[in-house]
């Protein structure tokens, strides 16, 4: 399939999680790791700066970053745009417990940064 990654092999998918709420952070990490035996949470953090650093560090860079859109002080879209400008290889999954409408366009623009 043109441009699609073949996920049928047993490749482990490394995942980082960013959420400013530690309870939500832990819940997202646990739920995500239980979705598939291939999903491996390599780190989780409440710090946007730490997440950016880890996403730019070869040994700590996840295949996918799950990022909360409402982080307080900085948006998840800002984090995604910064990551996308530096590396196109990290998959970005944006989550929020709030209404999606205010975040939808920001997420699209961050993807295209």
BADRENDREN-683512 format. One record per residue: residue number from 0; x, y, z of N, C-alpha, C in turn. Coordinates in nm, 2 decimals, padded with zeros to 4 digits. Layout:
BEGIN
REC    nr     n_c1     n_c2     n_c3    ca_c1    ca_c2    ca_c3     c_c1     c_c2     c_c3
REC   NUM        X        Y        Z        X        Y        Z        X        Y        Z
...
REM end
This chain:
BEGIN
REC    nr     n_c1     n_c2     n_c3    ca_c1    ca_c2    ca_c3     c_c1     c_c2     c_c3
REC     0    00.08   -00.12    00.00    00.00    00.00    00.00    00.09    00.12    00.00
REC     1    00.07    00.21   -00.10    00.16    00.32   -00.11    00.18    00.41    00.01
REC     2    00.30    00.41    00.06    00.34    00.50    00.17    00.30    00.45    00.30
REC     3    00.23    00.34    00.31    00.19    00.28    00.44    00.30    00.20    00.50
REC     4    00.32    00.20    00.63    00.41    00.12    00.70    00.35   -00.02    00.72
REC     5    00.42   -00.12    00.70    00.37   -00.26    00.72    00.39   -00.29    00.87
REC     6    00.28   -00.29    00.94    00.28   -00.32    01.09    00.25   -00.46    01.12
REC     7    00.25   -00.55    01.02    00.21   -00.69    01.04    00.32   -00.77    01.11
REC     8    00.45   -00.72    01.11    00.55   -00.79    01.17    00.55   -00.77    01.32
REC     9    00.64   -00.83    01.39    00.64   -00.82    01.54    00.72   -00.71    01.60
REC    10    00.75   -00.61    01.52    00.82   -00.49    01.56    00.76   -00.43    01.68
REC    11    00.84   -00.40    01.78    00.79   -00.33    01.90    00.78   -00.18    01.86
REC    12    00.67   -00.12    01.90    00.65    00.03    01.88    00.68    00.10    02.01
REC    13    00.79    00.18    02.01    00.82    00.26    02.13    00.73    00.38    02.14
REC    14    00.69    00.41    02.26    00.59    00.52    02.28    00.64    00.61    02.40
REC    15    00.63    00.74    02.38    00.65    00.84    02.49    00.51    00.90    02.51
REC    16    00.49    00.94    02.64    00.36    01.00    02.67    00.39    01.13    02.75
REC    17    00.32    01.24    02.70    00.33    01.37    02.77    00.19    01.42    02.81
REC    18    00.18    01.45    02.94    00.05    01.50    02.99    00.09    01.58    03.12
REC    19    00.04    01.70    03.14    00.07    01.78    03.25    00.00    01.73    03.38
REC    20   -00.10    01.64    03.37   -00.17    01.59    03.48   -00.11    01.45    03.51
REC    21   -00.05    01.43    03.62    00.02    01.30    03.65   -00.07    01.18    03.65
REC    22   -00.20    01.20    03.70   -00.30    01.09    03.70   -00.33    01.05    03.56
REC    23   -00.36    01.15    03.48   -00.39    01.12    03.34   -00.27    01.06    03.27
REC    24   -00.16    01.11    03.30   -00.03    01.06    03.24   -00.02    00.91    03.27
REC    25   -00.04    00.87    03.39   -00.02    00.73    03.43   -00.14    00.65    03.36
REC    26   -00.26    00.70    03.36   -00.37    00.63    03.30   -00.35    00.61    03.15
REC    27   -00.30    00.71    03.08   -00.27    00.70    02.94   -00.16    00.60    02.91
REC    28   -00.06    00.60    02.99    00.05    00.51    02.97    00.01    00.36    02.99
REC    29   -00.07    00.34    03.10   -00.12    00.20    03.13   -00.21    00.15    03.02
REC    30   -00.31    00.24    02.98   -00.41    00.20    02.88   -00.34    00.17    02.75
REC    31   -00.25    00.26    02.71   -00.18    00.24    02.58   -00.10    00.11    02.58
REC    32   -00.03    00.09    02.68    00.05   -00.04    02.69   -00.03   -00.16    02.68
REC    33   -00.16   -00.15    02.72   -00.24   -00.27    02.72   -00.32   -00.29    02.59
REC    34   -00.31   -00.19    02.50   -00.38   -00.20    02.37   -00.31   -00.31    02.28
REC    35   -00.18   -00.33    02.29   -00.11   -00.42    02.21    00.01   -00.47    02.28
REC    36    00.05   -00.60    02.26    00.18   -00.64    02.32    00.30   -00.58    02.25
REC    37    00.27   -00.52    02.14    00.38   -00.45    02.06    00.41   -00.31    02.11
REC    38    00.32   -00.25    02.19    00.33   -00.12    02.24    00.42   -00.12    02.36
REC    39    00.53   -00.04    02.36    00.62   -00.04    02.48    00.64    00.11    02.52
REC    40    00.59    00.14    02.64    00.61    00.28    02.69    00.75    00.29    02.73
REC    41    00.83    00.38    02.66    00.97    00.39    02.70    00.99    00.50    02.80
REC    42    00.90    00.60    02.80    00.90    00.71    02.90    00.77    00.78    02.90
REC    43    00.74    00.84    03.02    00.63    00.93    03.03    00.67    01.05    03.12
REC    44    00.62    01.17    03.09    00.66    01.29    03.16    00.55    01.39    03.17
REC    45    00.55    01.47    03.27    00.46    01.59    03.28    00.53    01.71    03.23
REC    46    00.66    01.70    03.19    00.74    01.82    03.14    00.75    01.83    02.99
REC    47    00.69    01.93    02.93    00.70    01.95    02.79    00.85    01.96    02.75
REC    48    00.93    02.03    02.83    01.08    02.04    02.79    01.14    01.91    02.79
REC    49    01.11    01.82    02.89    01.17    01.69    02.89    01.13    01.61    02.77
REC    50    01.00    01.62    02.74    00.95    01.54    02.62    01.02    01.59    02.49
REC    51    01.04    01.72    02.48    01.11    01.77    02.36    01.25    01.71    02.36
REC    52    01.32    01.72    02.47    01.46    01.67    02.48    01.46    01.52    02.44
REC    53    01.38    01.44    02.49    01.38    01.30    02.47    01.34    01.27    02.32
REC    54    01.25    01.35    02.27    01.22    01.33    02.12    01.33    01.36    02.03
REC    55    01.43    01.44    02.08    01.54    01.48    01.99    01.67    01.40    02.02
REC    56    01.66    01.31    02.12    01.77    01.23    02.16    01.76    01.09    02.10
REC    57    01.86    01.05    02.02    01.85    00.93    01.95    01.81    00.81    02.04
REC    58    01.87    00.79    02.14    01.85    00.67    02.23    01.71    00.68    02.30
REC    59    01.66    00.79    02.32    01.53    00.81    02.39    01.41    00.84    02.30
REC    60    01.44    00.86    02.17    01.34    00.90    02.07    01.23    00.79    02.05
REC    61    01.11    00.82    02.08    01.00    00.71    02.06    00.96    00.71    01.91
REC    62    00.90    00.60    01.88    00.84    00.59    01.74    00.71    00.67    01.74
REC    63    00.64    00.68    01.85    00.52    00.76    01.87    00.52    00.84    01.99
REC    64    00.47    00.96    01.99    00.45    01.04    02.11    00.30    01.07    02.12
REC    65    00.25    01.03    02.24    00.11    01.06    02.27    00.11    01.19    02.36
REC    66    00.05    01.30    02.31    00.06    01.43    02.37   -00.07    01.49    02.40
REC    67   -00.09    01.53    02.52   -00.21    01.61    02.56   -00.21    01.74    02.49
REC    68   -00.33    01.78    02.45   -00.33    01.91    02.38   -00.34    02.03    02.47
REC    69   -00.38    02.01    02.59   -00.39    02.12    02.69   -00.29    02.10    02.80
REC    70   -00.17    02.15    02.79   -00.07    02.13    02.88   -00.05    02.24    02.98
REC    71   -00.11    02.35    02.96   -00.09    02.47    03.06    00.04    02.53    03.03
REC    72    00.04    02.65    02.98    00.16    02.73    02.95    00.21    02.71    02.80
REC    73    00.19    02.59    02.75    00.22    02.56    02.61    00.12    02.46    02.56
REC    74    00.08    02.46    02.44   -00.02    02.37    02.39    00.05    02.24    02.33
REC    75   -00.03    02.14    02.32    00.02    02.01    02.26    00.06    02.04    02.11
REC    76   -00.02    02.13    02.05    00.01    02.16    01.91    00.14    02.23    01.90
REC    77    00.18    02.31    01.99    00.32    02.37    01.99    00.42    02.27    02.00
REC    78    00.40    02.17    02.09    00.50    02.06    02.11    00.51    01.98    01.98
REC    79    00.40    01.95    01.92    00.40    01.87    01.79    00.47    01.95    01.68
REC    80    00.44    02.08    01.67    00.51    02.16    01.57    00.66    02.16    01.59
REC    81    00.70    02.18    01.71    00.85    02.18    01.74    00.91    02.04    01.70
REC    82    00.84    01.94    01.73    00.90    01.81    01.70    00.90    01.79    01.55
REC    83    00.79    01.82    01.49    00.78    01.80    01.34    00.88    01.88    01.26
REC    84    00.92    02.00    01.31    01.02    02.08    01.24    01.16    02.01    01.25
REC    85    01.18    01.94    01.36    01.31    01.88    01.38    01.32    01.73    01.33
REC    86    01.21    01.66    01.33    01.21    01.52    01.29    01.08    01.48    01.23
REC    87    01.07    01.43    01.11    00.94    01.39    01.06    00.91    01.24    01.09
REC    88    01.00    01.18    01.17    00.98    01.03    01.18    00.90    00.99    01.30
REC    89    00.87    01.08    01.40    00.79    01.05    01.52    00.65    01.06    01.48
REC    90    00.57    00.95    01.51    00.43    00.96    01.50    00.37    01.04    01.61
REC    91    00.27    01.12    01.59    00.22    01.21    01.69    00.07    01.18    01.71
REC    92    00.03    01.15    01.83   -00.11    01.12    01.86   -00.15    01.22    01.96
REC    93   -00.25    01.31    01.92   -00.29    01.42    02.01   -00.42    01.37    02.08
REC    94   -00.42    01.39    02.22   -00.54    01.35    02.30   -00.58    01.47    02.38
REC    95   -00.70    01.47    02.42   -00.76    01.57    02.51   -00.88    01.52    02.58
REC    96   -00.91    01.56    02.70   -01.04    01.53    02.76   -01.14    01.64    02.74
REC    97   -01.10    01.74    02.67   -01.19    01.85    02.63   -01.25    01.83    02.50
REC    98   -01.34    01.92    02.46   -01.39    01.93    02.32   -01.28    01.93    02.22
REC    99   -01.29    01.85    02.12   -01.19    01.85    02.01   -01.18    01.97    01.92
REC   100   -01.30    02.04    01.90   -01.30    02.14    01.80   -01.20    02.25    01.82
REC   101   -01.17    02.30    01.94   -01.07    02.41    01.95   -00.93    02.36    01.92
REC   102   -00.90    02.23    01.92   -00.77    02.18    01.90   -00.74    02.12    01.76
REC   103   -00.85    02.09    01.69   -00.84    02.02    01.56   -00.75    02.09    01.46
REC   104   -00.78    02.22    01.43   -00.70    02.29    01.33   -00.56    02.31    01.38
REC   105   -00.53    02.33    01.50   -00.40    02.35    01.56   -00.32    02.22    01.54
REC   106   -00.38    02.11    01.56   -00.31    01.98    01.54   -00.28    01.96    01.39
REC   107   -00.37    01.99    01.30   -00.34    01.98    01.16   -00.22    02.07    01.12
REC   108   -00.23    02.19    01.17   -00.12    02.28    01.13    00.01    02.24    01.19
REC   109    00.01    02.18    01.31    00.14    02.13    01.37    00.19    02.02    01.29
REC   110    00.11    01.93    01.24    00.15    01.82    01.16    00.23    01.87    01.03
REC   111    00.18    01.98    00.98    00.23    02.03    00.86    00.35    02.13    00.88
REC   112    00.39    02.15    01.00    00.50    02.25    01.03    00.63    02.21    00.97
REM end
